[in-house]
């Protein structure tokens, strides 16, 4: 972070005072004329057309990030981002009236590093004059349906910090700009508001919604994006762009376009100025009829345009000149502008705006084309991205706890930056969304893998510093298929379990081994219950030739907050003398202290679930089904594809009506293995002490020999009277109510009863009635719905044989490691509880699943004097508080985010304000100064000001409360996230 005039290092030293650590006002200086101050003069008595030259540069889609930047593989798509930036900078310097906006910081960062000092000075001047305006500012233009909120915050922080550090105050975007994502999440708007944005513009919304808004002139609104935060903390002015993000028809002058240029030599027979001006004036008036003020915005650009910026600017110069020459008669004034200048004029209009409180999902662009397939596309990549987010938090935290020795130590050089940038790219709306070509998906995965390879030495170095052991650490990345060389090959080894949560966790450790009996001791040398069971045939089939472990060792670990526990494991016996081998068939029931489930003796399927604490029982069945994908080549015959979900029938086909089963019962856990077909299986598991039923599913390779693509779901059917309602999370935070065949703000004409009722599920989905709530937690983003009362379904995997004609040009048929189709494994957690108590279970468990412990294995015995347990906190955080971010900011300061994990009113025990003392937070760090920041950490909170907007339901503009901390005590309201820059000293 840099203050408006100071670098981060200088600012933190100046702003942290001895008496309480409050930030002082930044010293004043003559500011450059950027932002709102640089906006051109408009004509109050005319229709003002704000023409915004722009390019939309996907951070990967049809080509990889590198291919897009360098202009490689142009046989796929002609696009070269470096040439766009070169050309635009040159064109802007030729005429001071010209303006341009840029969005994708990942590309700008790379380009900037390659520029000469002279070019850097020129670009800095253009930005300081407001002629090159940076909008959005994130590392990428992130997806909104399949991302977790913490990953969005991180990628925005990464991009905005580069802009702030490089360009100062003028580099800070005022406007959020999501012109291409395929639907828009309420939580995304809330995050943008908390980051300090004044407004938000996007390009895509449902065709029926858009038609209604055009008729009612409500294309611009005030989005009230939180039910918990006090207005206007999460209020965001939001505008729908009229043409997506393209220019009006007939006015595209890029080298990729076919529209004729302006031919303004009267001596030529094809002189067309008059016809162009007439056509433009009509387009402007048509657009103005859809909006409320005498200002409209036109996006003059599109995908990877302006590689030859002269083509665009030369014709735009002429258009402005000739239209304005007739302005007295036409009443139309045309000007080069930017989104922030347009927004400022809307603010000056001092109108009241319609208020929106729901979201913009699902999105359809034609009657039979609902973009709900990508909620589940590429499930393995979605899971890898979620796991990588957890590792990044571990890497960030340990860098803080380990200090200077983190990046260079006995295990080599490591860093968190590589994974941070890879995660920033992975949030792109064609990355984690799963809507890229296969070779691009491979590239995203490779970037994440490189990030892991850079993080692991850092983690090893810190664990060595904190424990005193320099033995090599190994991280088993294939535990989901029972592969881990250290545990398989060694008679003695230790397992260090690191917990990134702010509260202690209990975790079931499961490792592949080749012995039948082991002793396990905890950090105090006390024996720990453990169990050895055979590796299942399910796992052997998936693993193939990638491992040879015969058994799995299972034991419970208890780990302190922000710390680790090391467990010692020794082989006692190699020959098999474990529990009785798995027994064919399913038992009538399995249960632990808190949960009981029963099985149908005839089918082997789940038949009921009981909460033994609340004495509730629910009839509940679960099975796997698939939808056959539609095929075709038009809207009426729209096929399923990477983006679009369109089944060819409303009734899915069961994979099987019964499951072959066998059972494993031990003192630590009970498992029922269900095989539905050679390509679908599941383990139903109840661990000792668990409050949720675990369903570990394996799907694939999906057979397509019948010529039909398939979209596989897990469906739960119960006797809950859900009355057409179900509930999904928004990016892992607040819960939204969904009603089948209904939209809160417009009259829906339902044309796709299945796909049109699918919504993004990032961490949970539930149904409820007055007595019971059935909640299902996911381990990655998926599409889900309740197609009938009492029912929930989640889409697990998709394999399709046809493209859906939305640009990717490739069928979604992932080859897998063996080129016979992708096999995917995942986990669902199921719980039953009274609705009033449900959040007390699903809120903390969702965070535990998003931030699981990291396992590190070392061969041999632990060494004498080795520290076997550590916590970076003095005490656990309160149950309502989540440690969201702890990362090194510079040599003397760290970035801290704390969040209240509960919504207002959802928990009697926890939905109330909670206070945390920052001075008493860390065990190894002394906090010497505190400054509160905006959510993205690019502004001091006390200096953050936003434009006030008045909604139609508000008597007057609403103002946010001040957020500066009082001394070292910080109070969090329900759903509030607070961000601090701490100056720390190591104890």
DRENKEFI-406234 format. One record per residue (C-alpha): x, y, z; residue in three letters. Coordinates in steps of 0.02 Angstrom, whole numbers, plus 50000, padded with zeros to 5 digits. Layout:
// residues N
XYZALA...
***
This chain:
// residues 987
500005000050000UNK500575017749966UNK499685032650038UNK499205046349914UNK500965053549920UNK502035041750024UNK502785024749988UNK502215010650103UNK503825009950201UNK503905028750231UNK502045030050268UNK501975016850402UNK503425024950497UNK502625042150486UNK500835037050522UNK501075025750672UNK501195036650825UNK501745031550998UNK500065034951080UNK498895021851011UNK499505019250834UNK498225030150743UNK498625035350565UNK498925053950544UNK498285063250392UNK499465061450245UNK500445077450209UNK499635088050077UNK500445092249910UNK499805099349747UNK498935084049676UNK498965079549492UNK497335082049399UNK496745064249380UNK495145055249423UNK493605066149435UNK494645082049429UNK495255077949253UNK493545075249175UNK493095084949018UNK491755098349018UNK490025092548967UNK488505101948902UNK487065102249028UNK485745106348897UNK486265092548777UNK486365073748769UNK488155069848814UNK488895054048739UNK490385047748839UNK491435037548719UNK492585025848815UNK493995018048712UNK494465001448791UNK495114983948762UNK494564968148849UNK496084956948872UNK495684939848942UNK497044933149057UNK496924916648963UNK495474909148866UNK495794902448692UNK497654905248717UNK498724904948872UNK499214920748966UNK500934920448886UNK500244917448712UNK499044932048731UNK500384943648795UNK501654940048658UNK500414937748516UNK500864919448492UNK499744905948416UNK498794918548310UNK498074904048211UNK496944901748362UNK496534920048389UNK497414935848332UNK497874944548494UNK499464952148566UNK499284962448724UNK501034969848722UNK500664977648553UNK499014984648617UNK499864993948759UNK501284999848646UNK500065006548519UNK498865014748641UNK500235024248733UNK500905030948570UNK499175036048508UNK498725044948671UNK500295055648661UNK499795061848489UNK498225071148546UNK497865077348725UNK495975075148699UNK496095056348681UNK495745044648825UNK495875026148857UNK495525014149001UNK496454998449051UNK495904984449167UNK496974968749179UNK498434972449296UNK499254955449264UNK499634961149087UNK500054979049136UNK501284972949268UNK502204962149142UNK502234975849009UNK502804989149133UNK504314978949185UNK504924978649005UNK504784997348971UNK506155010448964UNK506255024749087UNK505625036448952UNK504075025948918UNK503735024149103UNK503785043149124UNK502585045148979UNK501365032449049UNK501445040049223UNK501065057049148UNK499575050249051UNK498885042449210UNK499185058249312UNK498205068149180UNK496755055849185UNK496955051649001UNK497485033749035UNK496275028349170UNK496485012149265UNK494825003949307UNK494454988249407UNK496274986249451UNK496274967849501UNK497604955949438UNK496214949649325UNK494364952549293UNK493834938549408UNK492384926749387UNK490924929449505UNK490044912549509UNK491444900249549UNK492634910249660UNK492864911049848UNK492794928449924UNK494514927150003UNK495314923349834UNK494424938449759UNK495084949649897UNK496844943049871UNK496874945549683UNK496154963049700UNK497444967249834UNK498844960949722UNK498324971449574UNK497864987149669UNK499484986849768UNK500504986849607UNK499495001649541UNK499655011249704UNK501505008049725UNK501865012249543UNK500705026849505UNK500175033549675UNK498485041849701UNK498105042849514UNK498345024249496UNK496885020349612UNK495325015249514UNK493695023449563UNK492605011849459UNK492424992849457UNK492254985749282UNK491644967849254UNK491084968349074UNK491264949949030UNK490864938449181UNK489334927749152UNK488194933749292UNK488564944149445UNK488644939649629UNK487954950349769UNK489504947049874UNK490604953649733UNK489684970249741UNK489864970449930UNK491734967649917UNK491914981349786UNK490994993449899UNK492094989150048UNK493624991849937UNK493085009849910UNK492405009349733UNK491135022749689UNK490265012849554UNK490194996649456UNK489824993549272UNK489524976749190UNK489004970149021UNK488024953949041UNK486334950949120UNK484874939649080UNK483994944148918UNK482294944949003UNK482964955749144UNK483804967349020UNK482224969248916UNK481224973849072UNK482544986349129UNK482624994348959UNK480734996648959UNK480735004049134UNK482355014049115UNK483125005249264UNK484775000149183UNK485645009449324UNK485295006149507UNK485925006149685UNK486444988549732UNK486224985449918UNK487364970549927UNK487254964850107UNK485844960850226UNK487034962050374UNK488164977050345UNK487474994150385UNK487095004650230UNK488045011550141UNK489515000250184UNK488984987750051UNK487994999349937UNK488665001049761UNK488005011249616UNK487854998849473UNK487585001649288UNK487194989549147UNK488124994148988UNK486974995048835UNK487974984548711UNK488844972048822UNK490564979448803UNK490534982148615UNK490264998048514UNK488585001848434UNK488294992148273UNK489244999848128UNK490535009248232UNK491944996648258UNK493555002848181UNK494804990148242UNK495874979748126UNK494814964948181UNK493204973548122UNK492344975447953UNK491434992047976UNK491905005347846UNK493015019747903UNK492435037747899UNK492805044147724UNK492805063047740UNK493505069247574UNK492045077547487UNK492895074847320UNK492675056047336UNK491135046947275UNK491095036347433UNK491065051347552UNK490045045147701UNK490155058247839UNK488325062947830UNK487705045047837UNK488895040647979UNK488365055748081UNK486525052048051UNK486735033948101UNK487705038748257UNK486435051748312UNK485055038848295UNK486055026148397UNK486365039148532UNK484535044148543UNK483975025948546UNK485155022548690UNK484675038348783UNK482865032448785UNK483415018048898UNK484275028549032UNK483745041949156UNK484965056249128UNK485625066448983UNK487245056548990UNK487555039848907UNK489105028948892UNK489725020048736UNK491085006748748UNK492205009248596UNK493204993148590UNK493084974648624UNK494144958848645UNK496004962148615UNK495674977748512UNK496824992848486UNK498324982748429UNK498384996348297UNK497635010448399UNK497815022948258UNK496355014848165UNK495195017548311UNK495755034848366UNK495845042148191UNK494035037548159UNK493455042548334UNK494295059548312UNK493305061948153UNK491685055848229UNK491815067948375UNK492255082248258UNK490835079648135UNK489485075548262UNK489915090648369UNK489925101648216UNK488045098448212UNK487785099048400UNK486775115148402UNK485495107248288UNK485605089348350UNK485725092748536UNK487075079348550UNK488805082248620UNK490125068648598UNK491715067648701UNK493145056248745UNK492785050348921UNK493055036949051UNK491915026949167UNK492335038049315UNK491925053949218UNK490275046349164UNK489925040949343UNK490285058449407UNK488955065649291UNK487675053049353UNK488105058049531UNK487905076449490UNK486155072749425UNK485645070249608UNK484285057549567UNK483565043449669UNK483945026149599UNK483035009449608UNK483734997949742UNK484234979949707UNK484534967449847UNK484724950549759UNK486004945349627UNK486124942749438UNK486104923749429UNK485744913849329UNK486164922349164UNK485354917548999UNK485654926148832UNK484244917348738UNK482714907248792UNK483614890448793UNK485374896048837UNK485654896949024UNK487484899449070UNK487384887649218UNK488504873749156UNK490114882849197UNK489624882549381UNK490274864549373UNK491434863949221UNK493194857049249UNK492884850849427UNK494684845149453UNK495354862549412UNK494054870249527UNK494644859049668UNK496474862549633UNK496134881149638UNK495234879449805UNK496664869249879UNK497924881849812UNK496984895849899UNK497194886550063UNK499044883750033UNK499304902149992UNK498584906950161UNK499734894450247UNK501224901350151UNK500764919250194UNK500524915350378UNK502134905550398UNK503134919150313UNK502534930950450UNK502884918350589UNK504594913450521UNK505274930650485UNK506824933750381UNK507304915350375UNK505724910850279UNK506324914050102UNK508084907350121UNK508494893050237UNK509044874950251UNK507754869350123UNK508214881849988UNK507384897549922UNK505514899349929UNK504214912749908UNK502354915849913UNK502364928049767UNK502344914649631UNK500784906349701UNK499994923249737UNK500164928349554UNK499594911049493UNK498054912249603UNK497744929849538UNK497714923049361UNK496664907949412UNK495234919349470UNK494984925349291UNK493234922849222UNK493854909949097UNK495024901049218UNK494214894049375UNK492574895649280UNK493144881149169UNK492714889749005UNK494454889448926UNK495214877748798UNK496024862148866UNK497824867648837UNK497434883848930UNK496694874149077UNK498294864049080UNK499284880349087UNK498264886949233UNK498584870749327UNK500434871549286UNK500544889249355UNK499724883749517UNK500924868949527UNK502394880849506UNK501674891349647UNK501614875849758UNK503414871949715UNK503934889349771UNK502864889149929UNK503444872349995UNK505264877350028UNK504634892650122UNK503494881750228UNK504924869550261UNK506104883650312UNK504864890850435UNK504414874050510UNK506274870950535UNK506494887850620UNK504994885150734UNK505334866850775UNK507234866150775UNK507294851450653UNK508134853450484UNK507624836350416UNK506844837350243UNK504974839650233UNK503844831050107UNK502104836550055UNK500974822949990UNK499974830549848UNK499114814349798UNK498334808749961UNK496624808149878UNK497244792749784UNK498284785849930UNK500014790449865UNK501364797149982UNK503134790149966UNK503724795250141UNK502344785950232UNK502384771350110UNK504274768550116UNK504804772250296UNK504604762250456UNK504724778150559UNK504174795650512UNK503384811050587UNK501854820550531UNK501764839250562UNK499994845850547UNK499904864850523UNK498244873350561UNK497934890150472UNK496334893650570UNK496174905550716UNK495434891550822UNK496044874150866UNK495474860350749UNK495284841650759UNK495724833150595UNK495744815250536UNK497444811150461UNK497404797350329UNK499054791250255UNK499504776950136UNK500624763950218UNK501254746350190UNK501204740150369UNK499734732950465UNK500074740050638UNK500814756650692UNK501054766550851UNK500644785050846UNK501124797350983UNK500604815451004UNK501744830351040UNK501764825951226UNK502284808051190UNK500564801051231UNK499874786751125UNK498534791351000UNK497174779550940UNK497534774050763UNK496834761750639UNK497494752950484UNK496284747750346UNK496574740950171UNK496624753150026UNK494934751349941UNK494714744049769UNK493934760849722UNK495574769649758UNK496624756049676UNK495624758049516UNK495864776849514UNK497684776249567UNK498184763449434UNK500094762949428UNK500444778749529UNK500684770649700UNK500814753949786UNK500214756349966UNK499164741750026UNK498424750350178UNK497934767050251UNK498404773050426UNK497074784050507UNK497254794050668UNK496484809850742UNK497554825350763UNK497194840350875UNK498094856150819UNK498184873150906UNK497674889150816UNK498894896550690UNK500104882950737UNK500664865050718UNK500714848450808UNK501964834850764UNK501474816550780UNK502724802250780UNK502324786250685UNK503224769550702UNK502904753050614UNK502534738750735UNK502014724950617UNK502014722650428UNK500904707150408UNK499034709950411UNK498254708950583UNK497054723450573UNK495184723450600UNK494114710850510UNK494144713350321UNK492744723450242UNK491084714650254UNK489944713350102UNK488314722750112UNK487764738150205UNK487314737350390UNK485594743050446UNK486424758750514UNK488054767050565UNK488224780350698UNK489414790250808UNK489074801350958UNK488104814250857UNK487464806950693UNK486584791050640UNK486174785650463UNK485204770650401UNK485264761150237UNK483934752550134UNK484314733850147UNK483704730549970UNK484594744549875UNK486074748649987UNK485614767049972UNK485504779650114UNK483754779750189UNK483804791750339UNK484884803350441UNK484704807550626UNK485424821250735UNK485644812450901UNK485924828750998UNK484284836750943UNK483364820150924UNK482854823650745UNK482654810650609UNK482404814250425UNK481964802450287UNK483394804850165UNK483944795650010UNK485454799649902UNK485904793349730UNK486874798049574UNK486024803049411UNK486504810349246UNK485674822149125UNK485924818548941UNK486604834048858UNK485624842148718UNK486434843148547UNK486094855448406UNK486674871048319UNK485414884748358UNK484484892348504UNK483004880748487UNK484254866448478UNK485544873848596UNK486824860948652UNK487644859548821UNK489434865648827UNK490754873148938UNK489614888048975UNK487854881848948UNK486894867949035UNK485434861348934UNK484824843748969UNK483744835448838UNK482474829948969UNK481874836249137UNK482074819149217UNK483854813249249UNK484364795049228UNK484954785349382UNK486694778249368UNK485964763349459UNK484454760049568UNK485514750249691UNK487304750149751UNK488454735649787UNK489074738749962UNK490344733350091UNK490694740050264UNK492204744650369UNK491874747750553UNK493244753250673UNK493284762750838UNK493864778450743UNK492654778350598UNK491324768550508UNK491224767450320UNK490014760350194UNK490734758550019UNK489444760049880UNK489804755249700UNK488484761449580UNK489394757349418UNK491184755149357UNK491284774149343UNK490324779949499UNK490694775249679UNK490554782949851UNK491144780850030UNK489874785350164UNK490914789550317UNK490574794150498UNK492164798650593UNK492184798050782UNK491634814850850UNK491024821350681UNK489454831950668UNK489264829450480UNK489054814250371UNK490474813050244UNK490114807450067UNK491714804649969UNK491204802649788UNK492194796749636UNK491524799749460UNK492324795449294UNK492834792049164UNK491064796649108UNK490584784848966UNK490074793048803UNK490044778048688UNK488194780848658UNK488594797448575UNK487814808048712UNK488704819648831UNK488254817349014UNK488114829049164UNK488204819649328UNK487334824949488UNK487194819049668UNK485394820949724UNK484644820849899UNK482784817549923UNK481974820750091UNK480284824050170UNK480694842250210UNK479264853550157UNK480344866650071UNK478914875749982UNK479904879449825UNK481314887949921UNK483144883649937UNK484684893249991UNK486434895449921UNK487964905049976UNK488684919849883UNK490554917049859UNK490664908350027UNK489894922250133UNK488084927950145UNK486634916450105UNK485344920449972UNK483584913549964UNK483114905449797UNK481364901749738UNK481054889249601UNK480474896949435UNK480574914549507UNK481624930249502UNK481404943749636UNK481484958949521UNK480624953549360UNK479294941749296UNK480164926049236UNK479554916549086UNK480374899749124UNK480974890948967UNK482194878449045UNK481474870749205UNK483124862449254UNK484524873749194UNK483494889349231UNK483424884449415UNK485284881049438UNK486324892949544UNK488154893749593UNK488574884649754UNK490274889749819UNK490264881549991UNK488484876450040UNK486674873749990UNK485194869750102UNK483324867350114UNK482264869250270UNK480544869550344UNK479954874650517UNK480804859950604UNK482284853950502UNK483684860650394UNK484674849250277UNK486344857250234UNK487634850850110UNK489394858050109UNK490474856649953UNK492364856049932UNK492364866549772UNK491164877449675UNK489754867849592UNK488054871049516UNK486564866149621UNK484694867349639UNK483104860749717UNK482074854849569UNK480674848349679UNK480174850949860UNK481244841449985UNK482614838649856UNK484374845349831UNK485564841649689UNK487354846249650UNK488214844049483UNK489864834749509UNK490584831649336UNK490224835149152UNK490844826948992UNK490144834048831UNK490384830448647UNK489904847048570UNK490384865248586UNK488994877148642UNK489414890948516UNK489954904048642UNK491724905948579UNK492804892548657UNK492644881748501UNK492974865348590UNK491924851848673UNK492124850148861UNK492854832548863UNK494344832248979UNK495554818148937UNK496234814149110UNK497954807149145UNK497664791749037UNK496704800148895UNK495134789748924UNK494184803149018UNK494424812649180UNK494114804349347UNK493634816349486UNK493534813449674UNK492754824949800UNK491814826449963UNK490114832550022UNK489704835450205UNK487884832850255UNK487084839050416UNK485344839350492UNK484884852150624UNK483504863950679UNK483554879650568UNK483954890850717UNK485524880850756UNK486114876350581UNK487324890950557UNK488244886150716UNK488784870450624UNK488934875150441UNK489824891950464UNK491394885550555UNK491424869350456UNK491404878550289UNK492924888450346UNK493794872550402UNK493514864850232UNK494134880350141UNK495684881550253UNK496154863650294UNK497734859050388UNK499334856250289UNK500244839850317UNK502134839050311UNK503054822450331UNK504854819350385UNK505694802250379UNK506464795150536UNK506264799450720UNK506004816750790UNK507634823950855UNK508054827951036UNK507514845451082UNK506354847050932UNK504844857850966UNK503314847350929UNK501924859850958UNK501744878450924UNK500404891750913UNK500624908950840UNK499154915450943UNK499084918851128UNK497334911351131UNK495994905251013UNK494964918550927UNK493134919950979UNK492014907450888UNK491254921050779UNK492934927750719UNK493924920950572UNK495744925150537UNK495554929250353UNK497274936150307UNK498974936650389UNK500374940950267UNK502014950250264UNK501804967650191UNK503574974250206UNK505054971650321UNK504194979850471UNK502334977550443UNK501064963950414UNK499324964150338UNK497944957350449UNK496124954250407UNK494854948450534UNK493074944150488UNK491464940550578UNK490894924150503UNK489034925350547UNK487624934850465UNK486494946050563UNK485124936050648UNK485644918550591UNK486394912750758UNK485734916350931UNK487434912451004UNK488564921450879UNK487654934750776UNK488194949250885UNK489704961050893UNK491354953450947UNK492894962751010UNK494694957150984UNK496234964851064UNK497614965950934UNK498954968451066UNK498514951651141UNK498334942450977UNK500044935150932UNK501214924651037UNK502824929150945UNK502434946650879UNK502224962750976UNK501064975150891UNK501824992550899UNK500625001750784UNK498944999350699UNK498215007750544UNK496555002550473UNK496445000550285UNK495124998350153UNK494704980250115UNK495964979349972UNK497284988350078UNK497585002149951UNK496875016650055UNK496955022150235UNK495215019150303UNK495065036450380UNK495455044450211UNK494285033250111UNK492825043150042UNK491505037149921UNK490145045649821UNK488475045449912UNK486975038549818UNK485145039249865UNK484035024249836UNK482175025649806UNK481865018449980UNK483065030550068UNK482565047250141UNK484315054150118UNK486055048050068UNK486735035550191UNK488475036350263UNK489605022550327UNK490235023150504UNK492055027050534UNK493085011250554UNK494695016850638UNK495145006050788UNK495075012950963UNK496775008751033UNK497114990351007UNK495324984151028UNK494364980350869UNK492494976750863UNK491754966650721UNK489924967650674UNK489074952550592UNK489824949250418UNK491074963350438UNK492864961650375UNK494154973850444UNK495884976050372UNK497414982450465UNK499214986350432UNK500174981850588UNK501924987350632UNK502644972750728UNK504204967850822UNK504724949950856UNK504744944751037UNK
***
